[in-house]
C-alpha cells in the first residue's frame, strides 16, 4: 500500500496552484491581465494579503509579472518553466535564507555605488516619493512592505543597468517571501522597527543624492546588516 505524505499547505499556496494550473492549461493566456487583488480576494473569500502572497509566489515561479499600480499579467512561459521547484517552499531553510542574504548584499552594495554615480533627477524624484510614502505608512505592515521593496527596485533602476534591475527584482521577491513567512518578525508592523528602517533608507538616499558611491555602499551595508540580524535571530528559534 502506497501512502503519500500529508503536508500542511498554506492558503496562498493553494490559490497560487489554482492560478498556475489555469496558466499551464492555457485558460489564462500570455499577456492577459489577472483580476485585481480585491476581486481575487472576493472570489477566493480570503484577505488581500493572502492574494498578494499567492501572486508573489507566482512571480517567483516566473509565471506572472507584477506592475506597481497597474496589476498582474500572465507571462509567456516555456514548458520547462513549470517543472521548476516552487522556490518559496524552500525559504524557511536557514541555508537558503543565508544564501539569499549573501546574494542580496553582493548585488545591492554594488547597486548603491552605481546609483550614486548614474542617478538622474527623475530617479531622485522617485526616491523622494517612496520615502514620503514610507514615512506616512509607519506601522502599516502591508504598505511598509510594499514601500521597502519599491525603494530597492527604484535603486536598482537608478543604476541604469537593465541586468542589475532584473537580478535585484528576482532576489527582492524571494526576500519578501522569506520575510512574509516569518510574520513574528513584525518588521513593518512595529513602529520602532519601521522608523529605524526609514532612517536607514534615508541614509542610502542621501548618499545617492550627494553622488557619494562610497557613502552609499556603507549605508546599504549597514541597512542590510540590520535586516540580516533580524532574520537570522528568528531562524535560530
N, C-alpha and C positions, 0 to 999 in steps of 0.2 A: 504494500500500500504506500503510495507516494503522498507525502504531505508537504504543502508549501508553507513556508514560514509566514506567520501572520505579522504584518507590520502596521505600526500606528502611523497613520498619514495625517498630515495637517490639511485643513480645508483648502488652503490656497493651492496645494499640490494637486488636489482632486480637480479644482477648477482649471488649473493650468493644463492638466492632462486632457480635459474635455475640449478645450480650445485647440490644443495641439492635434488631437485626433481630427478635428474639422479642417485644420490646415493641411495635414498629411493626406486626408481623403480628397481634398480639393473643394470641399464645401465652402471654405474660405480661400479666396484666390490672392495671388501676389499683388500687392498694391492696395488691396481692399482695406478700408478703414474699419477698425473694430468699434463696437458700440462704446459710448463713454463709460468712465468708471461708475458714474451714477446709474446709468442704465444697466450695466452688468451687475452691480450690487443689488439692484431691484430684481433682476432676473434670477440670480442665484440665491437671493434672500440672505445676503451677508453684508458686512460692513465694507465701506470703500477701501479701507486699509488692506483688507484681505484680497480684494480685487487687484490692488496695486502690487501686492506681493506676488500674485499669480502672473501679472504682466511682466514684472521684473524677472521672474523665473523664465518666462518665455523669451525675454530679451537675452538672458544669459545663454539660452539654448540656440540663439541666432534665428529664432522664428518670427519675431516681431521687432519693429523699430518704434521707439517712443520719442515723439517730438513734443518738447515742452510747449504747452499752450495750444497744441494742435490735436493731439490724440495719438493713438497707436495704430500702426499699419502692419499688415502681413508682409513679410519679406519673401523674396524669391528664394527657394531652397532647392538644394540638390538631394538626391536620395540618401547620400551618406550622412547628411546633416542630422537626420532623425535617428541615426543609430548611435550618436554620441551620448555618453552618460549625462544625466542631469546633474550639472555641477553643483547646484545649490544643495543637493542632498549630502555632499561631501563636506560642507563648510563647517560643521561642528567638530571636525577633526582638528586638533590643535596644530598638527603639522601643516595642514592645508592653509589654515589662517595665518600661520607664521610665514609661509611661502608667499601668500598674498601681500602681507605687510612688507616683506623684503622687496617684492617686485614693485609695490606702490612707492616705497621710499626711493628706489633707484630711478623710477620714472619722474616722480613729482619734484624731487630736488633738482633734477636736471631741467625739468619744465619751468620751474620758478626762475632759474637763471636766464633761460631762453626768453621767457615772457618779459623779464625786466629789460632785456636788450631790444626786443622786437615789438613790444606792445605799441598800439596806436591810441588815438583819442577815443575811438569807438569802443575799444577794449576797456578803457578806463571807465567809460560811462556804464558799461555792462557790470563791471565790478561794483561800482557805487550803488547800482540798483539792487544787486544781490545782497550787499551788506546792509542796505536800508531795510530790506525785507527780513533779513536775518535778525536785525535789531528789533524790528516791530513784532517778531514772532517768538521772542524769548519764552521758553516754557511750553511752546506748542510743538509737540513731538513730530507730528506729520509735516508741518511747514518747515520746522527746523531741519529735518532730514532732507527735504527737497532742496532747501537753500544751500545746505552743505554740499550736496552733490553738484548743484549748479555752479557753485563757486569754483570747484575743482575742474569742472568741464570748461568754464569760462577761462580759467588759467591755461588749460591745455590749448584752447583755441587761440589764446593770445601769443602762443609760440609761433603761430602761422606755419605750423608743420602738420600736415594732414595725417601723417603716420602716427605722430605722437598723440594727436587728438583721438584717433581711433583706438589706440592702445589704452589710453587712460580711461576712455569710455567703457571699455570692457572690464578693466580692473576695478573701476569705481562701482560698476554694477555688482560685481562679486562681493566687494567690501560692504556695500549697503545691505546685501542679502545676509552677510555674516552678522552685521550689527543688528539687523532686524530679527535674526534668530536668537539674539541674546538680549531680549527685551528688559531683563532685570538690570541692564546697564543704565537705563534711563538717561542716555547720553543727551537726548534732546528735551525730555520732559522735565528735567531738573534745571531750574533757572540758574543755579550756581554753575553747573557744568556748561550750560548754554552760553553764559556770559564769558566764561573762560575761552570757549571755542570761538566766540565772536572776537575777543581780544586777539587771539592767535591769527585769525583770518585777516583782521585789520592790519596786523604787523606785516603779513605777507604782502597785502595790497600796497601798503606804504612803501615798501622796498621796491615793488614793481613800478609804482608811480614815480619814485625817485631815480629810476633806471639804475638800480643798485643790485647787480646779479649776485654778489657775494652775500649781501644782506638778505636777499630773497631766499637764497638757498638755506641760510641759517634759520630764518623764520619758519620755513617749511620743515626743516629738520626738527625744530623744536615742537612744532604742531603735531607732526606725525609720531614723534616720540611719546607725546601725551596720549594720543589715540591708541598707540601700541600698548602702553602700560595699562590702560583701562581694559582693553580686550584680553590681554594676557592674564590680568588679575582675575577676570571672570573664568577663563579657561582652566585655571588652577583649581576651581571649586569642584 
